[in-house]
């Protein structure tokens, strides 16, 4: 899985539509193998991003959990610590 695609479920405050779109864009970039599509592929690329965004939004809105919401700052700190351990920075 692409490291830039982050877990978006069960956070307080809840995920925003911009965060869902950004993750969808990263996903489409990853599977298409291009960061910026050519003019010939631009419409298909944008359609894919829009469709993945819509599906992801529906998925996130329909999921349920009994776990307490995760704190964004705590999760970011954990990720930073894992990165520092992994890369020695």
C-alpha positions as CSV (number, residue, x, y, z in Angstrom):
1,X,0.0,0.0,0.0
2,X,1.2,3.5,-0.7
3,X,2.6,5.2,2.4
4,X,0.9,8.5,1.4
5,X,-2.6,7.0,1.7
6,X,-3.6,7.3,5.3
7,X,-6.2,5.6,7.4
8,X,-9.3,7.9,7.4
9,X,-11.8,5.9,9.6
10,X,-12.7,6.6,13.2
11,X,-11.0,9.9,13.9
12,X,-12.0,12.8,16.0
13,X,-12.7,15.2,14.3
14,X,-14.1,13.2,11.5
15,X,-12.4,13.0,8.1
16,X,-13.1,15.9,5.7
17,X,-14.1,15.6,2.0
18,X,-10.8,17.2,1.1
19,X,-8.9,14.4,3.0
20,X,-10.9,11.8,1.2
21,X,-10.3,13.4,-2.2
22,X,-6.5,13.7,-1.5
23,X,-6.3,10.0,-0.6
24,X,-8.3,9.1,-3.7
25,X,-6.0,11.2,-5.8
26,X,-3.0,9.3,-4.3
27,X,-4.6,6.0,-5.0
28,X,-5.4,6.8,-8.6
29,X,-1.8,8.1,-9.1
30,X,-0.4,4.9,-7.6
31,X,-2.4,2.5,-9.7
32,X,-2.1,4.5,-12.9
33,X,1.6,4.9,-12.5
34,X,1.5,8.6,-13.3
35,X,1.6,11.7,-11.1
36,X,0.0,14.0,-13.8
37,X,-1.8,12.4,-16.7
38,X,-1.3,13.4,-20.3
39,X,-4.0,15.5,-21.9
40,X,-5.3,12.4,-23.6
41,X,-5.8,10.7,-20.3
42,X,-6.8,13.6,-18.2
43,X,-10.6,13.1,-18.3
44,X,-10.3,9.4,-17.5
45,X,-7.9,10.2,-14.6
46,X,-10.2,12.8,-13.1
47,X,-13.3,10.5,-13.5
48,X,-11.4,7.8,-11.7
49,X,-10.5,10.2,-8.8
50,X,-14.1,11.4,-8.6
51,X,-15.5,7.9,-8.5
52,X,-12.9,6.6,-5.9
53,X,-13.8,9.7,-3.8
54,X,-17.5,9.0,-4.0
55,X,-17.1,5.3,-3.1
56,X,-14.7,6.1,-0.3
57,X,-17.0,8.6,1.1
58,X,-19.9,6.1,1.1
59,X,-17.7,3.5,2.7
60,X,-16.5,5.7,5.5
61,X,-20.0,7.0,6.2
62,X,-21.3,3.4,6.5
63,X,-18.6,1.9,8.7
64,X,-19.4,1.3,12.3
65,X,-17.2,0.7,15.3
66,X,-17.4,0.4,19.1
67,X,-13.8,1.6,19.5
68,X,-13.3,5.2,20.7
69,X,-12.3,7.7,18.0
70,X,-8.5,8.1,17.5
71,X,-6.9,11.4,18.2
72,X,-5.2,12.9,15.1
73,X,-2.3,14.4,16.9
74,X,-1.5,11.2,18.8
75,X,-1.7,9.2,15.6
76,X,0.6,11.7,13.8
77,X,3.1,11.5,16.7
78,X,3.1,7.7,16.5
79,X,3.7,7.8,12.8
80,X,6.5,10.2,13.2
81,X,8.1,8.0,15.8
82,X,7.8,4.9,13.6
83,X,9.4,6.9,10.7
84,X,12.3,8.1,12.9
85,X,12.9,4.5,14.0
86,X,12.7,3.2,10.5
87,X,14.9,5.8,8.9
88,X,17.1,6.8,11.8
89,X,16.2,10.5,11.7
